[in-house]
Amino acid sequence: DQEAIRAYHNLKSTSASLGALALSAAARRMEELLSESGLSGHDEPRQVVEREFERVEILARQWLAS
């Protein structure tokens, strides 16, 4: 649990630094949920993080290609 919490915490901070605020907010939500109730039962918020991460990745690739 602590490893996952730490990973979401780092993702929250790093994405905020990059201006990816939706990803940061989604990571913050997951960090809170994991801190409160552990690993299970958070499929929907985890999927939000995944979608936002994919969106940021696509934008980063487009930016790097330009």
C-alpha positions in Angstrom: 0.0 0.0 0.0 2.7 2.5 0.9 4.5 2.0 -2.3 1.4 2.7 -4.3 0.6 5.8 -2.2 4.2 7.0 -2.7 3.9 6.5 -6.5 0.6 8.4 -6.7 2.1 11.2 -4.5 5.1 11.5 -6.9 2.8 11.4 -9.9 0.7 14.2 -8.3 3.7 16.4 -7.7 5.4 15.8 -11.0 2.3 16.2 -13.2 1.5 19.5 -11.3 5.0 20.7 -12.1 4.4 20.0 -15.7 1.1 21.8 -15.8 -0.9 18.5 -16.2 -3.4 19.6 -13.6 -6.1 17.1 -14.4 -3.6 14.2 -14.0 -2.3 15.8 -10.8 -5.9 16.0 -9.4 -6.6 12.4 -10.4 -3.4 11.2 -8.8 -4.2 13.2 -5.6 -7.6 11.5 -5.4 -6.0 8.0 -5.7 -3.5 8.9 -3.1 -6.3 9.9 -0.7 -8.3 6.8 -1.4 -5.4 4.5 -0.9 -4.5 6.2 2.3 -8.0 5.9 3.6 -9.0 2.4 2.5 -6.2 0.4 0.9 -5.7 -1.0 -2.6 -9.0 -2.6 -3.5 -12.2 -1.1 -4.9 -10.8 1.9 -6.8 -11.2 0.9 -10.4 -13.0 4.0 -11.6 -10.6 6.6 -10.1 -7.6 4.5 -11.2 -9.0 4.5 -14.8 -9.3 8.3 -14.6 -5.6 8.4 -13.7 -4.8 6.1 -16.6 -6.8 8.1 -19.1 -5.2 11.4 -18.0 -1.7 9.9 -18.1 -2.4 8.7 -21.7 -3.6 12.1 -22.7 -0.5 13.8 -21.2 1.7 11.2 -22.9 0.1 11.9 -26.3 0.5 15.6 -25.9 4.1 15.2 -24.8 4.9 13.1 -27.9 3.2 15.6 -30.1 5.2 18.4 -28.5 8.5 16.5 -28.9 7.8 15.7 -32.5 7.2 19.3 -33.4 
